[in-house]
């Protein structure tokens, strides 16, 4: 999602150019969120020096953040074109229960995962058609499909948790290790590398950024804006499905609402990333930083035994503060 600034218009004077700059102003604009991540690590390290920076805890943070990272990374692609997807959490739950049910029915590990990924791609296709071709706003369309996917998950499982009969081989996806690295982290790394390469190093990625910057100008330049937005939603659907499969493997069970927290947290991670490096523009390195910030904050607050309700308040406050600092730095520094 690219946010145009006054500086991009030759007719309107830029407030940024009108204000005096300080040497640290640009640095703060570009690295403020990263600085917040560093300060958070230092704070929790001082409060819990015996545990926070231990190898096992850092590995635990990465493992816990991996599933959110998968959703947020593919959500970034949707936000690059100027849309967002509220259905990712419910879709992750739906794909998780589909994969689990098929494996319980002895369909086989590979075919079950393939079908679940296909469900995610089809759901993303539906979202894309509603937004790009039917003309619905992304908020209305994905809010509606979110509700529908949640209902399908509950209907499919009759509101129950699926766990009996899952094959042991499925456990290795979310709980297994390759050397000292959790498999879920390796899956996240693969998703991040592919998404970064597509967005930053390919013509397709440049077209996506062009659509997010100015959809009308992109259309006049000959780009198929509708198809590009459709493909972005398909990527988001695939990411949600993959996250649901990894989550189901990690829990070794499938609950019809297990993935719902990913929706708000993934959007928060992308917005946190948009405050760094390239303000107002979604990009994979920033999203990954946002995911790590949220993961470390949750882990550190749990170590300090902070009430979960207070954690939600602090999460929202940090997001608002990050965006506010970036905006103030852009206007005044």
C-alpha positions as CSV (number, residue, x, y, z in Angstrom):
1,X,0.0,0.0,0.0
2,X,1.7,3.2,-1.1
3,X,0.6,6.5,0.4
4,X,1.3,9.5,-1.8
5,X,2.7,12.6,-0.1
6,X,2.5,16.2,-1.1
7,X,6.1,16.0,-2.2
8,X,5.1,13.8,-5.2
9,X,2.9,16.6,-6.6
10,X,4.6,19.5,-8.4
11,X,1.7,21.8,-7.8
12,X,1.6,21.6,-4.0
13,X,4.6,22.6,-2.0
14,X,6.0,19.9,0.3
15,X,5.7,20.5,4.0
16,X,8.8,18.4,4.3
17,X,10.8,20.8,2.1
18,X,9.3,23.8,3.9
19,X,10.6,22.6,7.3
20,X,14.2,22.6,8.3
21,X,15.8,19.2,8.5
22,X,18.0,17.9,11.3
23,X,20.6,15.2,10.6
24,X,18.8,12.8,12.8
25,X,15.3,13.5,11.4
26,X,15.7,11.3,8.3
27,X,17.3,8.6,10.4
28,X,14.4,8.6,12.8
29,X,11.9,8.4,9.9
30,X,13.7,5.5,8.4
31,X,14.7,3.5,11.5
32,X,12.3,4.5,14.3
33,X,10.5,1.2,14.4
34,X,13.8,-0.7,14.3
35,X,15.0,1.5,17.2
36,X,11.9,0.6,19.1
37,X,12.7,-3.1,18.5
38,X,16.2,-2.6,19.9
39,X,15.0,-0.6,22.9
40,X,12.5,-3.4,23.6
41,X,15.2,-6.0,23.5
42,X,17.4,-4.0,25.8
43,X,14.5,-3.4,28.3
44,X,13.5,-7.0,28.5
45,X,17.1,-8.1,28.7
46,X,17.6,-5.9,31.8
47,X,14.4,-7.0,33.4
48,X,14.9,-10.7,32.8
49,X,18.7,-11.1,32.1
50,X,18.6,-14.7,33.0
51,X,16.1,-15.8,30.4
52,X,15.1,-13.3,27.7
53,X,18.3,-13.5,25.5
54,X,18.9,-17.2,26.1
55,X,19.2,-19.3,23.0
56,X,16.1,-21.4,23.8
57,X,14.0,-18.3,24.4
58,X,15.1,-16.6,21.2
59,X,14.3,-19.7,19.3
60,X,10.9,-19.8,21.0
61,X,10.2,-16.2,19.9
62,X,11.1,-17.1,16.3
63,X,9.0,-20.2,16.4
64,X,6.0,-18.4,17.8
65,X,6.4,-15.5,15.4
66,X,6.8,-17.7,12.3
67,X,3.1,-18.3,11.7
68,X,2.2,-14.7,12.1
69,X,5.1,-13.8,9.8
70,X,3.8,-16.1,7.0
71,X,0.4,-14.4,7.1
72,X,1.9,-10.9,7.4
73,X,4.3,-11.4,4.6
74,X,1.6,-12.4,2.1
75,X,-0.7,-9.7,3.5
76,X,2.1,-7.2,2.5
77,X,1.5,-8.1,-1.1
78,X,-2.2,-7.2,-0.8
79,X,-1.3,-3.9,0.9
80,X,1.3,-3.1,-1.7
81,X,-1.6,-2.7,-4.2
82,X,-3.6,-0.6,-1.8
83,X,-6.0,-3.2,-0.4
84,X,-6.1,-5.3,2.7
85,X,-7.6,-8.7,3.7
86,X,-9.6,-9.1,6.8
87,X,-10.3,-12.7,6.1
88,X,-6.8,-14.2,6.6
89,X,-7.4,-15.3,10.2
90,X,-10.7,-17.1,9.5
91,X,-9.2,-18.6,6.3
92,X,-6.2,-19.9,8.2
93,X,-8.6,-21.7,10.6
94,X,-10.7,-23.1,7.7
95,X,-7.7,-24.5,5.8
96,X,-6.3,-26.0,9.0
97,X,-9.5,-27.9,9.7
98,X,-9.7,-29.0,6.1
99,X,-6.2,-30.4,6.2
100,X,-6.7,-32.1,9.5
101,X,-10.1,-33.6,8.6
102,X,-8.7,-35.0,5.3
103,X,-5.7,-36.5,7.1
104,X,-8.0,-38.1,9.8
105,X,-9.9,-39.6,6.9
106,X,-6.6,-41.1,5.7
107,X,-6.4,-39.1,2.5
108,X,-2.7,-38.8,2.9
109,X,-0.4,-36.0,4.1
110,X,0.6,-34.6,0.7
111,X,-2.9,-34.6,-0.8
112,X,-4.4,-33.2,2.3
113,X,-2.0,-30.2,2.3
114,X,-2.5,-29.7,-1.4
115,X,-6.3,-29.5,-1.0
116,X,-5.9,-27.1,1.9
117,X,-3.6,-24.8,-0.1
118,X,-6.2,-25.1,-3.0
119,X,-8.9,-23.9,-0.6
120,X,-6.8,-21.0,0.4
121,X,-6.1,-20.0,-3.3
122,X,-9.8,-20.4,-4.1
123,X,-10.8,-18.2,-1.2
124,X,-8.2,-15.6,-2.2
125,X,-9.6,-15.7,-5.8
126,X,-13.1,-15.1,-4.4
127,X,-11.8,-12.1,-2.5
128,X,-10.0,-10.8,-5.5
129,X,-13.0,-11.1,-7.8
130,X,-15.3,-9.3,-5.3
131,X,-12.8,-6.4,-4.9
132,X,-11.1,-6.1,-8.3
133,X,-14.0,-7.1,-10.6
134,X,-17.2,-6.6,-8.6
135,X,-16.1,-3.3,-7.3
136,X,-16.7,-3.9,-3.6
137,X,-14.4,-2.2,-1.2
138,X,-11.7,-4.4,0.3
139,X,-13.2,-3.8,3.8
140,X,-16.7,-4.8,2.9
141,X,-15.7,-7.8,0.7
142,X,-13.2,-9.4,3.1
143,X,-15.3,-8.6,6.2
144,X,-18.1,-10.6,4.5
145,X,-15.9,-13.5,3.5
146,X,-14.2,-13.5,6.9
147,X,-17.7,-14.2,8.4
148,X,-18.4,-16.8,5.8
149,X,-15.1,-18.6,6.3
150,X,-15.6,-18.6,10.0
151,X,-19.1,-20.1,9.6
152,X,-17.7,-22.8,7.2
153,X,-15.1,-23.8,9.8
154,X,-17.6,-24.1,12.6
155,X,-20.0,-26.0,10.3
156,X,-17.3,-28.2,9.0
157,X,-16.2,-29.3,12.5
158,X,-19.6,-28.8,14.3
159,X,-17.6,-26.4,16.6
160,X,-15.3,-29.2,17.8
161,X,-11.5,-29.5,17.8
162,X,-10.1,-32.1,15.5
163,X,-7.1,-34.0,16.9
164,X,-7.7,-37.8,17.0
165,X,-6.1,-39.7,14.1
166,X,-3.6,-37.1,12.8
167,X,-0.5,-38.8,11.4
168,X,2.7,-38.4,13.3
169,X,4.5,-37.3,10.2
170,X,2.3,-34.2,10.1
171,X,3.8,-33.1,13.4
172,X,7.2,-32.4,11.9
173,X,6.0,-29.4,9.9
174,X,5.2,-27.2,12.9
175,X,7.1,-28.9,15.7
176,X,10.1,-30.5,13.9
177,X,13.6,-29.1,13.8
178,X,16.3,-29.0,11.1
179,X,19.4,-28.9,13.2
180,X,18.9,-26.1,15.7
181,X,16.3,-24.3,13.6
182,X,12.5,-25.0,13.8
183,X,11.0,-26.1,10.6
184,X,8.3,-23.4,10.9
185,X,11.1,-20.7,10.9
186,X,12.5,-22.3,7.7
187,X,9.1,-22.1,6.1
188,X,8.8,-18.4,7.1
189,X,12.3,-17.8,5.7
190,X,11.3,-19.3,2.4
191,X,8.1,-17.3,2.2
192,X,10.0,-14.0,3.1
193,X,12.7,-14.6,0.4
194,X,10.2,-15.4,-2.3
195,X,7.9,-12.5,-1.5
196,X,10.9,-10.1,-1.2
197,X,12.3,-11.3,-4.5
198,X,8.9,-11.0,-6.3
199,X,8.2,-7.5,-5.0
200,X,11.7,-6.0,-5.3
201,X,13.4,-7.8,-8.1
202,X,10.7,-8.6,-10.7
203,X,8.6,-6.7,-13.2
204,X,5.5,-8.1,-11.6
205,X,6.5,-6.6,-8.3
206,X,7.1,-3.2,-9.8
207,X,3.7,-3.4,-11.4
208,X,2.1,-4.1,-8.0
209,X,3.8,-1.1,-6.5
210,X,2.7,1.0,-9.4
211,X,-0.9,0.0,-8.8
212,X,-0.6,0.8,-5.1
213,X,0.9,4.2,-5.9
214,X,-1.7,5.3,-8.5
215,X,-4.2,2.7,-9.8
216,X,-5.7,5.1,-12.4
217,X,-2.3,6.1,-13.8
218,X,-1.3,2.4,-13.9
219,X,-4.4,1.6,-15.9
220,X,-3.7,4.4,-18.3
221,X,-0.2,3.2,-18.7
222,X,-1.5,-0.2,-19.9
223,X,-1.4,-2.3,-16.7
224,X,-4.1,-4.8,-16.1
225,X,-5.0,-3.4,-12.6
226,X,-7.8,-5.8,-12.0
227,X,-5.7,-8.9,-12.6
228,X,-2.9,-7.6,-10.5
229,X,-5.2,-6.9,-7.6
230,X,-6.7,-10.4,-8.1
231,X,-3.3,-12.1,-8.0
232,X,-2.4,-10.2,-4.8
233,X,-5.4,-11.6,-3.1
234,X,-4.6,-15.1,-4.3
235,X,-1.1,-14.7,-2.7
236,X,-2.8,-13.7,0.5
237,X,-5.1,-16.7,0.5
238,X,-2.2,-19.1,-0.1
239,X,-0.3,-17.5,2.8
240,X,-3.2,-17.8,5.1
241,X,-3.7,-21.5,4.1
242,X,0.0,-22.2,4.7
243,X,-0.1,-20.5,8.0
244,X,-3.2,-22.6,9.0
245,X,-1.4,-25.8,8.1
246,X,1.7,-24.9,10.1
247,X,-0.5,-23.8,13.0
248,X,-2.4,-27.1,13.0
249,X,0.8,-29.0,12.9
250,X,2.3,-27.0,15.8
251,X,-0.9,-27.6,17.9
252,X,-1.3,-31.0,16.5
253,X,-5.0,-30.2,16.4
254,X,-7.4,-28.0,14.5
255,X,-9.8,-25.6,16.1
256,X,-12.3,-23.7,13.9
257,X,-11.3,-20.3,15.3
258,X,-7.6,-20.9,16.1
259,X,-6.2,-18.6,13.4
260,X,-8.4,-15.6,14.0
261,X,-5.8,-13.5,16.0
262,X,-3.7,-13.4,12.9
263,X,-5.9,-10.9,11.1
264,X,-5.3,-7.9,13.3
265,X,-1.8,-8.8,14.2
266,X,-0.8,-9.3,10.6
267,X,-2.2,-5.9,9.6
268,X,-0.5,-4.3,12.6
269,X,2.9,-5.9,11.6
270,X,2.5,-4.5,8.1
271,X,1.6,-1.0,9.3
272,X,4.5,-1.0,11.7
273,X,6.8,-1.9,8.8
274,X,5.4,0.9,6.8
275,X,6.8,3.4,9.3
276,X,10.4,2.4,8.5
277,X,12.7,2.6,5.5
278,X,10.0,3.8,3.0
279,X,7.3,5.6,5.0
280,X,3.7,4.9,3.9
281,X,4.7,1.9,1.6
282,X,4.4,-1.7,2.5
283,X,7.5,-3.8,2.1
284,X,8.7,-7.2,3.3
285,X,11.8,-6.1,5.4
286,X,9.6,-3.7,7.3
287,X,6.8,-6.3,7.8
288,X,9.3,-8.8,9.2
289,X,10.6,-6.2,11.6
290,X,7.0,-5.5,12.7
291,X,6.5,-9.3,13.3
292,X,9.6,-9.6,15.4
293,X,8.6,-6.5,17.4
294,X,5.2,-7.9,18.2
295,X,6.6,-11.4,18.9
296,X,9.3,-10.1,21.3
297,X,6.9,-7.8,23.1
298,X,4.4,-10.7,23.7
299,X,7.2,-12.9,24.9
300,X,8.7,-10.3,27.2
301,X,5.4,-9.3,28.7
302,X,4.6,-13.0,29.3
303,X,7.9,-13.4,31.1
304,X,7.0,-10.4,33.3
305,X,3.6,-11.9,34.0
306,X,1.7,-8.9,32.6
307,X,-2.1,-9.5,32.3
308,X,-3.1,-10.5,28.8
309,X,-5.7,-7.7,28.6
310,X,-3.0,-5.1,29.5
311,X,-0.9,-6.7,26.7
312,X,-3.6,-5.8,24.2
313,X,-3.6,-2.2,25.4
314,X,0.2,-2.0,25.1
315,X,0.2,-3.5,21.7
316,X,-2.3,-0.9,20.4
317,X,-0.4,1.9,22.1
318,X,2.9,0.8,20.5
319,X,1.3,0.7,17.0
320,X,-0.2,4.2,17.5
321,X,3.1,5.5,18.8
322,X,5.1,4.1,16.0
323,X,2.9,5.7,13.3
324,X,2.7,9.0,15.3
325,X,6.5,9.2,15.6
326,X,6.9,8.5,11.9
327,X,4.3,11.1,11.0
328,X,5.8,13.8,13.2
329,X,9.3,13.1,12.0
330,X,8.1,13.4,8.4
331,X,6.4,16.7,9.0
332,X,8.6,18.5,11.5
333,X,12.1,17.1,11.2
